[in-house]
Amino acid sequence: MTSLRHIAQALDSTAVRKIPAEPMGAAKIFQFHRRTNILHSVFTLKSRIQVEIFAYRCERR
């Protein structure tokens, strides 16, 4: 199973590669928030998956 750290790194490097030059001002802030939102989404998804797996395992007992 691919770790979420690898997924987050892949998403992060993809977001950085698509930006041609170092952004300035508001664009730089937007870039930071976009990457932060992607990471937040990945870790939120991880938490939801863990809860579902835990609930599934509890039901099987």
C-alpha positions in Angstrom: 0.0 0.0 0.0 1.4 3.4 -1.0 1.9 5.6 2.1 0.1 8.9 2.3 3.5 10.6 2.7 4.5 9.4 -0.8 1.1 10.6 -2.2 1.5 14.0 -0.5 5.0 14.3 -1.9 3.9 13.4 -5.4 1.0 15.9 -5.2 3.3 18.6 -3.8 6.0 18.1 -6.4 3.4 18.2 -9.2 1.9 21.5 -7.9 5.4 23.0 -7.8 6.4 21.8 -11.3 3.4 23.4 -13.0 4.4 26.9 -11.8 7.0 28.3 -14.3 8.7 30.8 -12.1 8.9 31.9 -8.5 5.6 33.6 -7.8 5.4 36.9 -6.0 3.0 38.5 -3.6 -0.6 37.2 -3.7 0.4 34.4 -6.1 2.9 33.1 -3.7 0.4 33.0 -0.9 -2.1 31.3 -3.2 0.4 28.6 -4.1 1.2 28.0 -0.4 -2.5 27.7 0.4 -3.2 25.4 -2.6 -0.4 23.0 -1.4 -1.6 23.2 2.2 -5.2 22.4 1.1 -4.0 19.4 -1.0 -2.1 18.0 2.0 -5.1 18.7 4.3 -7.3 16.8 1.9 -4.9 13.9 1.8 -4.7 13.6 5.6 -8.5 14.1 6.0 -9.0 11.2 3.6 -6.4 9.1 5.5 -8.3 9.7 8.7 -11.7 8.8 7.1 -10.2 5.6 5.7 -8.7 4.6 9.1 -12.1 5.2 10.8 -13.8 3.0 8.2 -11.2 0.2 8.5 -11.5 0.4 12.3 -15.4 0.2 12.1 -15.2 -2.7 9.7 -12.8 -4.6 11.9 -15.0 -4.0 14.9 -18.1 -5.3 13.0 -16.3 -8.5 12.1 -15.6 -9.4 15.7 
